[in-house]
């Protein structure tokens, strides 16, 4: 695997940005998109998961890309410019210094795996994905209809013909229409993807 050093920034910088967004002249830069046809939020009832259509990177990753950082109980922010992902571990999320590994999965579909697998957080951490590097039309970039999917495998289960993926939980995302980012809050680690379209769960395994 290829290892990239993350850039760790003081949590206060992110907090200041959040205050500016909340108190600025604009009404709000955050929207919670409604996605027509998306599965209900929460754990998927079908044992085979729900079929979703992940968004794609403009340039796919030839191999898995991994990087790591230490999350501190006082809070840590780690960024990776190549993948466009920022991870904000707020104060109190971990009780002691915790080594976290992030793996951006190879290929065009946007998908990540986080380790240690099963790690639980006392308060949600925030994953922020830059949208400019994804295949999205200029119109949809304004307020794209996106949601997130959770998968438990080491790789995103994807149909080679249709490109649809299987996820076992559907999670909401917020869109920052000024920064052009998708924001997801999670309480535990495994794999996550961001999807732009959904299909109903199916009863068969194929």
C-alpha positions in Angstrom: 0.0 0.0 0.0 1.0 3.6 -0.6 1.3 5.7 2.5 0.6 9.4 2.6 1.3 11.7 5.5 -1.8 13.5 6.7 -1.9 17.2 7.5 -3.1 17.7 11.1 -4.5 21.2 11.9 -5.7 22.7 15.1 -9.4 22.0 15.9 -9.8 25.7 16.6 -9.4 26.5 12.9 -12.3 24.4 11.9 -14.4 25.7 14.8 -13.7 29.3 13.6 -14.8 28.4 10.1 -18.0 26.9 11.5 -18.8 30.1 13.4 -18.2 32.3 10.3 -20.6 30.1 8.4 -23.3 30.3 11.1 -22.9 34.1 11.7 -22.1 35.3 8.2 -24.4 37.3 6.0 -25.7 34.3 4.0 -28.7 32.4 5.3 -27.0 29.0 5.4 -24.5 27.1 3.4 -25.6 23.7 4.6 -28.4 21.8 3.0 -29.8 18.3 3.7 -30.8 17.0 0.3 -33.8 14.8 -0.2 -33.1 11.9 -2.6 -36.1 10.5 -4.4 -36.0 6.7 -4.5 -33.4 6.4 -1.9 -33.8 3.5 0.7 -35.0 4.6 4.1 -32.4 5.9 6.5 -31.0 3.4 8.9 -30.1 -0.3 8.8 -31.2 -2.1 5.6 -33.8 -4.8 6.2 -32.8 -7.0 3.3 -30.1 -9.5 4.2 -28.5 -8.8 0.8 -28.3 -5.1 1.5 -29.6 -2.2 -0.6 -28.3 -1.5 -4.1 -26.9 2.0 -4.5 -25.0 3.8 -7.2 -21.7 5.3 -5.8 -20.5 8.6 -7.2 -17.2 8.3 -9.1 -13.9 10.1 -9.0 -12.9 12.0 -12.1 -9.6 10.1 -12.0 -9.8 6.6 -10.5 -7.2 5.3 -8.0 -4.9 2.7 -9.6 -4.3 1.2 -6.1 -5.6 1.5 -2.6 -4.2 4.7 -1.1 -3.6 4.7 2.7 -2.6 7.2 5.3 -2.6 7.3 9.1 -2.7 9.8 11.9 -3.1 9.9 15.7 -6.4 11.2 17.1 -6.0 13.0 20.3 -8.7 13.3 23.1 -8.5 17.1 22.8 -9.5 16.8 19.1 -7.7 16.3 15.8 -8.3 17.3 12.1 -6.6 15.3 9.4 -6.7 16.1 5.6 -5.6 14.3 2.5 -5.5 16.5 -0.6 -5.2 13.7 -3.1 -8.6 12.1 -2.1 -10.3 15.3 -1.0 -11.2 13.9 2.4 -11.0 15.7 5.7 -11.6 13.9 9.0 -12.5 15.9 12.1 -12.2 13.9 15.4 -13.8 16.3 17.9 -12.7 16.7 21.5 -14.1 13.8 23.6 -14.5 11.4 20.7 -11.7 9.2 21.9 -10.5 8.7 25.5 -6.8 8.3 24.7 -4.5 8.9 21.7 -5.8 6.6 19.0 -4.0 5.5 15.8 -6.3 5.7 12.8 -5.7 4.4 9.3 -7.7 5.6 6.3 -7.8 3.6 3.0 -9.2 5.1 -0.1 -10.2 2.1 -2.1 -8.9 1.7 -5.7 -11.1 2.3 -8.7 -13.4 5.1 -9.7 -16.3 4.6 -7.1 -15.8 6.8 -4.1 -15.3 4.5 -1.1 -13.2 4.4 2.0 -12.3 1.9 4.7 -11.3 3.0 8.2 -9.3 1.1 10.8 -9.2 -0.1 13.5 -12.4 -1.9 12.4 -15.2 -1.5 14.8 -13.7 1.5 16.6 -16.5 3.4 18.5 -16.6 7.1 19.2 -18.1 8.8 22.2 -19.3 11.6 20.0 -19.6 11.5 16.2 -16.7 12.3 14.1 -17.1 14.3 10.8 -16.0 13.1 7.4 -16.0 15.9 4.8 -15.5 15.0 1.1 -14.6 17.6 -1.5 -17.0 17.3 -4.5 -14.9 19.1 -7.1 -12.9 16.0 -7.9 -16.0 13.9 -8.5 -18.0 13.3 -11.7 -20.8 15.7 -11.2 -22.5 18.1 -13.5 -22.2 21.8 -12.9 -25.9 22.0 -12.1 -25.7 19.1 -9.6 -22.7 20.7 -7.9 -25.0 23.4 -6.5 -26.9 21.1 -4.2 -26.3 17.5 -5.3 -28.8 14.8 -4.0 -26.4 12.6 -2.1 -26.6 10.1 0.7 -24.0 7.7 2.3 -23.9 4.0 2.6 -22.1 1.8 5.1 -20.5 -1.5 4.1 -18.8 -4.1 6.4 -16.5 -5.8 3.9 -12.9 -4.8 3.2 -14.0 -3.7 -0.3 -17.2 -2.1 -1.6 -19.3 -5.0 -2.9 -20.0 -3.8 -6.5 -21.7 -5.4 -9.5 -19.1 -5.5 -12.4 -21.9 -5.0 -15.0 -24.2 -2.4 -13.6 -21.7 -0.6 -11.2 -24.3 -0.8 -8.4 -22.9 -1.4 -4.9 -24.4 -3.1 -1.9 -24.6 -1.3 1.5 -26.1 -2.4 4.8 -27.0 1.0 6.2 -28.1 4.3 4.7 -26.9 7.5 6.3 -27.8 11.2 5.6 -25.2 13.7 4.4 -25.2 17.5 4.5 -24.0 19.5 1.5 -22.0 22.7 2.0 -23.0 24.5 -1.2 -20.3 27.2 -0.7 -17.4 24.9 -0.1 -18.8 22.2 -2.4 -18.4 19.4 0.1 -20.4 16.5 1.4 -20.4 16.1 5.2 -21.1 12.8 7.0 -21.1 12.1 10.7 -20.3 8.6 11.9 -19.9 6.9 15.3 -18.0 3.8 14.3 -15.5 2.6 11.8 -15.7 0.3 8.8 -16.4 1.2 5.2 -18.4 4.1 3.8 -19.3 5.3 0.3 -21.2 8.3 -1.0 -24.0 7.5 -3.5 -25.8 9.7 -6.0 -28.7 7.4 -6.8 -30.4 4.4 -5.3 -32.3 1.3 -6.3 -34.7 -0.7 -4.2 -33.4 -3.6 -2.1 -33.8 -6.9 -3.9 -34.8 -10.3 -2.5 -32.3 -12.4 -4.5 -28.6 -12.5 -3.9 -27.6 -12.0 -7.6 
